[in-house]
Amino acid sequence: MTLISFVVPAFRVQGYLRECLDSILGQPVTDIEVIGVDDCSPDDSGEILAEYAARDQRVQAIRLTENVGLGPARNIGLDRAVGEYVWFVDGDDWLAPDCLVEVAERLRADRPDVLLVDHVRTHWNDTATRSAMAEVFPEPPGAGTFRLRDRPETLHLLHTAWNRLVRRRFLVELGLRFAPGWYEDVSFSYPVLMAAERIAVLDRVCVNYRQRRAGAITRTRGDRHFEVFEQWHRVFRLMDSWGPAVDELRPAVFERMIWHYLTVLGNGQRIAPELRPGFFRQITADYARWVPPDGRPAPAGVEGLKYRLVAAGRWRTFSALRTASQARDAARRTARGTKRRVAPAARHSARTARDAMLRGYYRAELQRPVEETLAVYAAYWYRGYACNPAAVYEAARRLAPQVRGVWIVRRDRVHTLPEGVEYVVAGTPAYHRVLARARWLVNNVNFPDFVRKRPEQVHLQTHHGTPVKVMGLDQQRYPLGAGGMDFAGLLRRVDRWDYSVSSNSFSTQMWERAYPAAYTTLEVGYPRNDRLVTATAEEVRRVRADLGLGDGERVVLYAPTHREHLPGYRPPFDPDRFLDVLSPTGRLLMRSHYFHDRDRRARRPVYRDRIRDVSAHPRVEDLYLAADVLVTDYSSAMFDYAVLDRPIVVYAPDWDAYRLARGVYFDVTAEPPGAVARTFADLLDLFRSGEYGSDAAGKARQQFRARFCALEDGRAAERVVRRVFLNEPPESRPAC
């Protein structure tokens, strides 16, 4: 018999759902089932559930045709469950490794109606905060079970569905279902404890409760938080129907209700100022309605004062008390922050007069109106006209000619700009002015920290590659690759984004986890790849001719990525030996990563006639069009070049070290876009034998293209411009 049925509702959790499912299915205990409920999610959550169901018979995927909400979605999963126990796990949380061993042992030993497990709150910076279980139970209950009336302090545990396993037959006989609406856990979690004859507690962290920066109701402001009242009303109506059997629990449950109401009211991220008086009045009404007949002694101290003010309906006094408490807390934070700011203040004092003047000028420009037709473009830290921003710029000139586009470039890169492109030089007054006044800010990396996005401005983050290596917050687990990155600063920059361009569903899932914020994802393909789709044979011939390449020459482009953890690393690649294995008509183009610009200029390598260094070529798309074969390692170049459906060779001599030090999202040697070489000798053999173009390599490339290139139809830039600049609705996604 199945011991545990996991019910996993999924709605807008595509960036986290795989981690959740893997944490369940990877447990040593196997007599489980997972019922995933796609609540008509507009992202790829449903596709992920279907993928897992196809490869693991323990997984069922249910796809709803309309969004019903978390509570009803759980009910639908419960109706499908066959396990002895049911565990409701949210799709953005995950289980601790091996925790199911102890859970299963405890279930089999004590056969409880409810088993409570511990959790930690996990934060964006990879830190974790322990729950209140240790405070609720200074001496954790050992083996055996108890009833709530024997341990009423159990009510002080977090009232969620996911920190308790419930015996399914007990739940069915009780007739308890999740209610619709927000705060649905309230009308489930408390009743199951009150009704249970056998409660057990496992003093073991089992759930990692993700504190999301965006998307959680606890961080969403609005009047839907008033739904908490109806959830508590359900609890008390149920208690009324149960009669005297639960009367002795009323005081403790009443205390939790008032505590919960005040917690919601006190959270500025939930209740807007104009709604607080009405929310307070409802608390007062519920206090009068549900207070136990013999009264309820208020807690001591400030909390007790709050209870008395609620009972008396004294909103103004309550509000003044809240304001005073906030001022006190702010003063404490300021006092703590003063010490931390001493060193930064010393650094700021060394800022040059010119920098101070320019920052002052920027702040002054922020006070002037936004120029409604001005768009600012930048790429690769102002290295020039390139990548997705360049493709968007060109599409905007065609589709939105009323928009004036201005590029930001370094002074030493001005000469690379195409003729007729308007620009400003980074660091000049004009640079600061356009950043302050532009309606649109477009970049494939982040703008500097001093940039403050105004409410009227629109920030488009295009990114610059489908990721093999981990990015953003995911780099915290790989400090060698992170290189001392300021992750808090990164999040402040990400919070400026309004739109994030994604080339495929894989990237979307990675970006939404690595860069958690409230932006809108544009999963439209990569604008820079449009040219690879639309280029004609004549354009390819022209590009090759401009590069000095003949029609009959076989051209190989070698484009490795850089290693942040090994700045001086160069892959073992001998261009002369490689050229020797090519036919007499072979040509080799070598392109180093742009991070090596300065090093390349210092070394000035000299190559044979048929070898050319194209690192300084301004448009990498030209090189893709010109090349017959791409050799790369872990560079995002492979995803772009795959659009052309030409042979790709992954040359990965340091793969094992790279994935451990830098961190990767998938094994590019196991799921490659073509042939794989782990040594330079292997690479030579692939070209000597022609295996790089074999049927097996072609099959791998087709699978790779299906996964990563499905959106590349030549219209990505158009879709971006229509959505961001013209404010047109997105192309419709298939209905649920």
N, C-alpha and C positions, 0 to 999 in steps of 0.2 A: 504493500500500500504506500502511496505517496505520503511522506511525512509533512512536507511544507509546500503550500501553494503560494508563490510570490505573485502578487498583483502589482504590476508596474504601469500606471497611467503615463502617457507621454503627450506633452503639448509644449512645443517650442523648446525642446531639450536636446536637439540634434548634436550639440557640441559636447554633451555629457553622457548621453544615453549608452554609448558603447562601454564607457568605463563602468557604469552602473550594471549593465548586463554581464560584463566580464567578471565583475566582482562577485556576482551570484553564481554564475555557471562554473567559475573556476574554483569553487569551494570543494574540499575533500568529500563532503556529504553529497551523495548523488540522488537520493530518493526525494527529489524535488521536482516541481514544475514551475515554469514562469509563464504568466499570462500577461502579455503586453497589450495595452489598450491604447491605440492611436486615437486620441480625442479630436479627430479631424484637424490635426496639426498642419499649419500652413508651410512647415519646413519639411525636412527629410526624416523626421522621427518615425513616420509610418514605414518608410522604405527600410530604415535600419531594423525595425522590429521584424519585418518580412524577411530580411536577409538572415537574421539569427534563427528565425523559425525554419527557414529552408535548410539550414545546416545542423540544427540541433533539435532532435525530436522532443526534448523536454520543453521547448518553447512554443507557445501558441501566440499568434498575432491576430488581434481583433482590430478591424478598421471601421470606425464609426463614420456615418455619412453626414453627421452634423456635430458641432461642438456642444457637448452637454455639460462640461465642467468636471472638476476633479471628483466631487462626491459621486455623482451618477456614473462616471467612468469606473470608479472603484466598484460600485455595485454590479456593473456589467461583468467585470472581472471575477468578482465573488461568485456570481451565478455559474461561471464556467469552472470554478475550482473544485477539485476532488480531494485535495490533501486533508490530512487530519487537522492541520493548523494552517491558518492563512496569515501572511505577512504582507502588509501594504508598504511598498517601498517606492519613493518618488524617483522619477527618472533622472533627476540631476544630483542625486545622492549616491553613495556607494557603500558597500559592506567592507568591514575590516577583514584582512586575509585570515582564513582558517577559523573565523568566529563561529561558523556553523557547526563545528565539531562540538563545542561546549553547549551551544544552543540545543542541538539534537540530544545530547546526553541528558540535559536538564529536562527537556520535554518528555523523554522516555522514562526518566526516573520519577518525576513528580506528577506527570499528567495534569498540569494546571489548566484552568480555564483561560487564564491570561498569564503570559510570561513577559515581564518588563525587562528591557535590555538598555544598557547605557549607550551614550553617544558623545561625540565631540562636534563642536562647531568648527568647520574648516574655513579659513579665510583666504583671500586672494594671494596673500604673501606666504602661503604654505604653513602658516601657524595654525594651531588648534586650541580651542578653549573647551575645557572639560565641562560637562553638564553639572546640574545641581544635585545629582544623585548622592554624592558624598556628603553634601550638607543635609539632605533629606534623611539619609540613613548613615549617621556617623559610624554605626556598626552595621554593615550590610547584612540583611537577612541571609542566612545560610540556606542549606537544603530544606525542603519542605515548603508548605504553602500557608497562606493566611487569608483572612477576609479583610475587606476595607475597614470595617468597624474596629478591627483589632489594630490596624496601622493606618489611621486616617491621614497621617502625614504623607502617605503615598500620593494623595491628590496634588501635592506640590511638585511632582515630576511634570516635565513638559507635556502638555496635553496634545500629543500628536498620534496619528495612527501608526507611524513607522517605528516607534520605539516600543511596540508591544506585538507579540504574536498571540492570536486569539484562536481558541479551539473552534473549528468551523461548525461543528454540530451545536455547540453552545450558542454560537452567534445566530445560527438559523432558527433554533428554538426560541431564542430571545426575540426574534423578529426585528432586530435592529438593522437599519440601513443608514447609509450616509445621506445627509440632507443636501439639497442643491445650495448653491451660493457660496460665498466666502466664509471662512472660519468653520468649515464643515467638520473639522476634527473635534470641535467642542462637543457637539451633540452625539459623537460616537465614543470618544475616549473616556469621558466621565461615566456614562451609563454602563459601559462594559465592566468598569471597576466596581461600580455599585452592585451590579447583578452577580458578579463572579463569586463563587463559593471557594475557589482555589486560585489564589494569586501567588505567583512566584517572581522573584527578582534575581536576575543574573548580573553580578557585579563584573561586567566585562563590556568594554567598548565594542559595539558591533556596527554602529552606523556612523558614517561620516556625513554630517549635515552641512551641505554646502551653503555658505552665505553669499548668495549671488548679488552682484552689484547692480543688476538690472533684471527686471522680469518677475521678481518675487512680490507678492502682495504686501509684504511687510515694508517694501520700499516704494509702494505705489500710493499716491495721494488721491483721495476722492471720496465721494459719499457712499461708496459700496462698503466702507468699513462700518456703516450703521447696521449691516447684516449680522454683525456679531450679536446684536440683541436678540434677534429671532432664534439664533442657534442656542443661546442660553435659555430662552423661553421654552424651547423644545425639551431641554434637560429638566426644567422644573415641572413642565406638564407631564413628563414621563414619571417623575417622582410622585406627582399627585396621583397618577394612575396606579402606582405600586403601593400606595397607602402607607400605613404605619411601619411597614418593614424597613423603610429607609428614613424614617423620621429622625433618627439619631444622627444621620449623616447630613441633615439639612444645614446646620450651622457651618460645617466645614466647606460644603459646596457653595453656600452663600458667600463665604469669605473669598473663595477662589473667583467667583463671578465678579465681585466688586474689584478685586485685585486686577483681574483681566481687563475690565472696562477702563480702569485708571491707567493701565499700561498702554492700551490703545490710544487713549486720549492724550497721554503724555508724550507720544511719539510724533514729533513734528513732521516726519516723513509720511504720516498716514492721514491725519486730520488737519485740514486747512484751517487757518485762524477763524474764518467766517463761519465755519461749521462747528466750532468747539462749544459755543453756548448751547446749541441744540443737542449736541451729543451729551453734554453734562446734564441737561434737563432729563434726558432719557435715563441716564444712570440714576438720578434721584427718583424717578418714577419706578424703576425696577427695584430700587432699594426699599421703597415703601411697599411694593407689591410682594416681594419675596422674603423680606426679613423674617426670621423665625419668630414664632408667636411669643417666646419668652425673651425676645430681644437678642442682640448679639454684641458682646463687649468689643469695642473698637481696639485695634492694635495699639501698641504704645508709640510714643514719639510722633514724628511728623506724619507717618502713615495713619496713625489714629486720628490726627487732626483732619486729614483729608477725608476720612470716613465720616467724621462728624459734620464737615461742611457739605458733603454729598447728601447726608440725611436731611440737613436743614435747607438744601437747595440754594446755597449761598455761592453762586458762580463768581461774582466779582472778588470776593475774598479768596476763593480757591484760585482764581487766575492770578491774583497778586502774589499769593504764596508760591505758585509755579514760577512766576517771573523772578521772584527773589531767589529761588533755588537755582534757576538757570544762571543768574548773575553771579551767584557764589561759585558755581561750577566753572563758569567762564574765567573768573578771577584765578581760580586754582590752575586752570590750563595755561593762562597767561604767565603765571609765576613759574610754572614748569618750563614753558617755552622760552622764557628770557634767557635761561642758562644755555639752552641749545642754540640760541641765535647769536651768542657772543662771537663765535668763530666765523659764521657767515658774514656778520656785520663787518668784521675786520677785513674779510676778502672784498666785500663790496666797496669798502673805503678806498681800495686800490684801483677801482675802475677809472679809466682815463676820462678826462674832461669831455673828450669827443663822444665816448660811449654814453656818458650821462646826458649830454646834449641831445643825442639821437633818441634816447629813451624818452626824454622829455617831449621831444617833437612827436614821437609816436603817440604818447598819451594825449597830446593836444589834438592830433589828427583823429583820435578815437571819439572826440567830442563833436566832430563834424559829421554831416550826413554820409551815409553809405552811398557810393555811386552805383546805382541800380543796374547799370549795364557793364560793369567792370568785373572781369575774371582774372585772377592771378594764377599762373601755372609755375610749377617747379618740379624738378626730378633729381633724384640721387644727390641730395644736399647741394643743389645748385650747380651740378656739373654740366648742365646744358639741356638741349632740346631732345627729349628721348622718351621712350617707354610709353606707358599708358597715358600719361598726361599729354604727350604729343599727339597721340591718336584722338583723344577727346577734343583737344584744341582744334584739330583739323575738321572733325565732325561738327563742332560748334560753329566754325566759320561757314560751313555749308548749310547747316540746319537752323542756326540762330545767328544770322549775320549782324543783328543788332548788338550782340555781345562783343565788347572790346577785350581781346585777350592780351595780357602782358606777361612776359616770362621773367623770372628771376634767375640770374646766372652769376657765377663768379667772374671777376674781371678777366682772369686768364682763360675763360671759356667763351668769351663773347664771339671770338672768331669762328666758333663751330655752329653758330646759329644760322638757320636758313635765311636767305635774303627776304627782307620785308617783314620779319618777325619783330614786333615791338618788345623791348626788354628794359629792365632796370638792373643795375649792378647791386649785388648783395652788400649790405652794410652802408649804403648811401641813404641820404634823406628820402630820395624817391622810393627806395625799397621800403622804408618804414611807412611812407605815405600809402602806397598801394596795399600793404598788408592791413593797414587800419581802415581803409576806405572801400576795399573791393567787396562786391556782393558775393562772389564765389572764390573759394580758396581750394585749389586743386594740387595735390602732391602725391608722389608715390612713396614718400617717407614722411616723417613728421616735421612740422615747422618748429622753430626754436621755442624754448620755454617762455620767452617774453611775450609771444604772440597771444593775445587775448581775443577769443572769438566773440564777436558781438552777436546779440540775439538775431539781428537781421541778416547775418552772414550765414552762408552755407559752406560747410567743409566737406569736400569729397576726397576720401582716401582711396587711391587706386591700387595700392600695393605694387610689388614689382616681381612677382613670381609665385607659382604654386609651391608650397613648402615641402621639402624633404626633411630638412633640419627643423627642430623645435623652435618656436618663436614666442615672443611676448612673455607672458607670465609663466609659460611652460619651461622657460629657460632657467627658472629658479632652481630646478633640480639638477642643473648642469652648470655649476659655477665657473668651470674652466671656459666654457663657451660664452657665458654671460659677460665675463670680463668686468665685473664690478658695476653692472647696469643698475641704475636707479629705477626700481620698479614702481615706486610710488609716483615718481616723476613721469614714468611712461603712462601710467593710468590717467594722470592729469592731461597728458597730451591726447590720449585716446578719447577722453571725455569731450574733446572738441569736435570729434567726427560726427557728421550727420549721415553720411553714406559711406559704405565700405564695399568696394567692388570685389567680386569673387569670380574666379574663372571656372569653378566647378563645385559640385556639392561637397567634395572632399575638403576643398579650401574653406568653404563656408563653415563647416563643422570645426575646423582647426581655428579659424579666425575668431569665431564667437566664443571659444573657450580661452584662447590665448589673449584676446583683447576684449574682455567683458565690459560692455557699456551699452548705452541706449540707442546706438545708431541703427540705421536701416541697411540691411544687406541687399546689394544689387547682384544677384547671381545671374550674370548675363554673358559670361565669357570674358576674355581679355581684349580690350580695345587694341592693344599693340599687335595682336595676332590677326586682326582683320585683314591686314595687308598680305599675310601668308595665305589666306583663303582666296583673296580676290586677284592676286598677281597673275598676270598673263604670261605665256611663254615668251613673248616679246620683252616684257619687263625683266624677266629672269635673264635673258640674253644681254640686255642692256646693263644690268647690275654686274654680271660676270665680266663684261667688257670693261666697265669702269674700274674693276679690280684687276684688270690685266689677265683675265682667265679666258682660255679658249674654249670653244664649243666641245671639243673632243677630250678635254682634260677631266680626269676624275679628281674632284676636290674634296678633301677631308678637312673639316673644321674641328680643331681641338680647343675646348673651352672648359677648363676646370674651374671650380669654385675656390674660395679662400678658406682658411682654417683660422677662426678667431682664437682658438686655444694654442695655435702654433703659427704665429705671425710670419716667421721666416720659412715656413714649410714650402717645398716645391715637390710635386709628385715626380716619381722616377720616370721621366719621359725624355728619351733621346730623340730629338726631331730628325737627326741625320739617319739614325738606324731605322726609324719608322719610315722615312721617305724611301729608303732602299728597298723595302718590301712592296711598295706601291709600284704600279706599272710605270714604264718610262713616261707616260703621260700624266702621272699623278702629281697633284699639288697639295701642299699642306698650309692651311691658314691657322695661325695660333693667336688665341685671344685670352689674355689673362684677366682676372677679375679687376674691376675698377678700383678696388681698395689698394691695388698694387701699382697705381699710376706713377707715384713718385719713385718707387723702387725701380720700375721699368725704365724710366727716363734716366736714372742714374747708371743703370747697367748697360743700356744701349746694346742689346744683343745683336750679333751679326749672323745671318743665316745664309744657307745656300740659295741659289737662284729660285728653286722651286718651293722654297719655304718663305712665307711672308708673315710678319707680325702685324696683325690687324687690331691690336688692342685699342688703338686710338681712333678707330673708325667710329663715326658718330652714331650710326644706326645699325644695331646688331641684326635687325630684320634683313638688311641687305646681305649680311653674311649667311644667314639661314637660307635665303633664296639662292645664293650662289653655291652652297655646299651640297654635295651629293651624299655625304655621310657626316654624322656628328659623333665625335668622341668626347665624352664628358664623364664626370664622376658623380657628384651629388648636387650639381647645379640645377636650378629651375629651368635652364636652357632646354633640358630634355622634354619638358612639357610643351614648350612653345614649338620646338622643332618637330615634335610628333604630329602637329597639325598638318605638316607637309607630307606625312606618310612616307618618309624616306628612312633608310637604315640608321639606327642609333646603337652605339656601343657604350656600355657603362664600364669605365676603367676605374676600378675601386681597389687600389693597392693597400689602402689603410682603412678599409671599411670597418673592421672590428674596433680599432682604436677610435675612429671618428664617431661611431654610434654611441660608444660609451662616454666619450669626453664631451661631444657636442650635443648628443641626443637627436633622435630622428623619429618621424611619425610613422614610417613604414620601412620595411626591408627592401631597398631598391635592388638588391642582388637576388631576392626571391621573387619579386614582382616587377621585373625590369621592362623597359621599352624595346628590348632587343637582346643581342648577345652580351655576355658579361665576361670581363677579364679581370682576374685578381692580381696578376703580375704582368710586368712589361713583356716578358716572353710570351705569355698567353695572348696579349694584345697583338703582338707581331704574328702569331700563328693564326689568329682570326682573319687577318688581312691577307696573309700569305695563302691561306686555304680558301678564302672567299666565304667562310662560314658566317661572317658578319651579316651577309645578305641571304642566309639560308631560309628555308621555309619555316623552321622552328623559330628563328629570330623574327620573321614576319608575323607569325602567329602571336608571339609575345607582344609585338608592337600593336597589333589590332586590339588585344585585350587592354593594353595600356591606354590606347586612344578611346576606347569605349568608356573607360573609367574617368579619364581626365579631359578629353577633348570634345565631349558631346555637344557643348554649347557653342563651339567655334564655327559660326556660319558666316562670318564677315560683317555682322551687324552689331557687334558688342558696343562699339563707340556710339553708334546711333541710339541704341537703347539707353545708354547712360545720359546722353544729351537730352533726349526726349523726357526722361524722368527728372533729371536734376536741373536743367536749364529751362526747359519748356513746361515743366510741372505736369506732364501728361501721366495718366495712370499707367502702372506697369502692365506688361503683357500678362494675361491671365494665366495662372497656374491651374493644371487640371484639378477639377473638383474632387472632394473627398469621395 
